[in-house]
Amino acid sequence: MSEVARQSLLRSLALAEPDELAAAVRDLPQDVPGHEVVRGPEVGLVMVRGRIGGGGAPFNAGEATMTRCVVRLSTGEVGFGHVLGRDGERARHVALLDALGQTPRYGGRVGAVAAALDAARMARTAARAAEVGATRVDFFTMARGED
C-alpha cells in the first residue's frame, strides 16, 4: 500500500462514526489473523493550530483530547489508530483496520470498507448542508432612489 493510500485510509477510518467502525470490525471474516494491542489505548492532548484566513501566521488555537492505539497482527503488520476524543475502542478499531489494510489478503476489503465509510460521511455532510441551507437568509442592500 502506498503512503498516500494509507493516509487516505487512516483519514477515512478516523472520521468514521464509532458504530460504523464497530460494525466494520464485527463484519470481518472469521479467518482474520489474531492481533495484540502493543500500545494503548491511551488518551492525551494535542495542540490544535490555526491560521487567520487560512494563510496567515500559525497560532495555537487550543488543545484537543485524542486517543491513540497500536496493534500488531500475528502476521507482523502494525496498525496505528488516532482519533479525536476519548474513545479507546474506536482507536483500537482504526488500528486493527489499518493493520489489516496492509495485508495482501484483506487490503482490498478494508479499502472497500473505507470507501463505504467515506460515502456515508459525505451523505451525512450533504444532509446537514441541506438542512442548514433550508434556513438560509440572503441579505442584500437596495438603492433608495435618492441621489
PyMOL commands that set and color helices and strands:
alter all, ss='L'
color gray80, all
select helices_A, chain A and resi 3-15+18-26+52-54+88-101+107-133
alter helices_A, ss='H'
color red, helices_A
select strands_A, chain A and resi 35-51+58-73+78-84
alter strands_A, ss='S'
color yellow, strands_A
deselect
rebuild
show_as cartoon
